Structure formats: C-alpha cells, structure tokens
Amino acid sequence: MKKVLLATSALFLTAGFASAEITMSGTAQAAMVATGAANAVVVTGADLNFGLSATADNGATFSTTIDMGNGQTVDYNDDFALDTQDRGAAAPTIKIGYAGYTIEVANEAVDDLYDDAAANHKDIGISGAVGDNTFAVAIDTDDNKMSAKVGVALAGATITYATSNEAGANGGNSLAISYPMGDLTLTASSNDNGTEKTTNKVGISYKMDALTIGYTIENALEAGWSNYDLSVAYSAGALGASFATDEAGVNKVVGTYDLGGGATMFASSKSTKGTNNQQAFGVSFAF
C-alpha cells in the first residue's frame, strides 16, 4: 500500500514539473528510561519524514520536508533528553537549488552561521562553493541582521571564518582551523564573543583501528584553560561503544549493537558527579 500511494502521488505531481519525487523515511523506538531518582518508565515513539522535491524545466530544483510523528523517543547519544514527536507548528523550510547555489527560506528557522541558537535564527540563507572553498550568508528580514561564513581549503587544512552583526554576545567573529594528518586531526579556534572576552580552544583527535580518542581544552572567558572534553569511542563490526566526560563531571556512556535490517539495540547512561541524570535501554529501527 505504501508503494502504491507514493507512486500515485508522484505521478500526480509530475504533471506540473520536469520531474517530481516523494520519499519517505523514519525511525521508531521502544525504550525503558529512568530520569534522576525516578523509576524507569516505558517510552515509545515514531518519527516519520516525507521528502518532496521537483525539478523545473530550466534545471532549478525545489525541495522541502514534512516531519511528523507521535509519542516520545529518547535521544540516547546526544543531549540525553526525551524528544516529543509531533508535527508542531513550524512552517516547512523550502530549498531552491540552481547552478551549484542553494537558497533556503524559512521564517526565523534558518540557522545563524555564527551562533545557531534559536534566538538568532534567520529567514533566508544563501550558500555555494567555488572549488573546495565554501560560502554562506543568512539574513533576517525583520531587523536587517545577518551572518556569514567562509570556508577555505589551504595546504590540506580547512579554515573557517564566521561573523554576525547580532547585538552583544550573540554576534561577533570566530575563526576555526582543522588540519588532518592521516589518523591524527588537529583543531584550533578563536571566538571574540562579541562584547565578551575571547574564547580560544585547541583539540586533537586520533584514530587507532577501531578506537578513536578526542580531547579539547578551552579557556572560557574568566575560567582560564580549565574547560575540557575527553571522549573515547570504539566501533568494530556490529558493536559500538563510547565514553565522554568534561570538567563539570558530566559522564556519558553509550553502547549500541546493530541487529541488521535497520534495527539497533542501545543502552546509555548520563551522570553528573555520580548523580544519575538519565539511563536508557531499548531498541530502535529505521525505515
């Protein structure tokens, strides 16, 4: 039934464009989740995504996505929170591509290129590339605020500069450098934080067969070089495991096992200085 429905819809849309396509993908999950000192609860949810795209006779492409679902899913390997799955009230983002350039249109939903916090979201984004070099601009039509980002490939390194004219610490300038050397990658960045003091960060990542180790250290405003992030990840065959910690004593442990066919079993734990924040165990599958 799904294939018949999609094929019929695509045939209907094709009447107005050189080509049109509808795709569908999503995830579903069942888990036991314990938050803080509370008893574990059963959590189930599904997230369904429709991708709609069309190509005009002149080669311009148009695309958007519709995200819907129900229930809740646990974000077990990122922010360790319960995500409510529903359509929400946000309008869809429309993307237009032509000759290697992309225009993104969404009222207050286009990421700011300097600081992508929700309060800084823009309305229109324009991006493209010249060889290995990239550029992007994001514009807020309501108050004439804008941000920009340029990425330059130079001697094997990638240099990224971002700027924004938002007020206070929401605006400013940042410069980041990433330099891969085989299995070793070095990173460094500097951010003037607008009206605040400059934050500098350096990092290293090293891959040894199935093991990847990452470490960054940062001088955060008044704190000096005291903020750090340490991570260790292991991946071999169907098994994956990771551990991360930082200067605040936040520890994150994640284990996954690929069951095949898009299904994954997972277990995760987040704690702060020995106090449980969240523990989860479950299975998810993608389609």
Secondary structure, 3 states (H helix, E strand, C coil): CHHHHHHHHHHHHHCCCCEEEEEEEEEEEEEEEEECCCCCEEEEEEEEEEEEEEECCCCCEEEEEEEEEEEEEECCCCCCCEEECCCCCCCCCEEEEECCEEEEEEEEEECCCCCCCHHHCEEEEEEEEECCEEEEEEEECCCCEEEEEEEEEECCEEEEEEEECCCHHHCEEEEEEEEEECCEEEEEEEECCCCCCCEEEEEEEEEECCEEEEEEEEECHHHCEEEEEEEEEEEECCEEEEEEEECCCEEEEEEEEEEECCEEEEEEEEEECCEEEEEEEEEEEEC
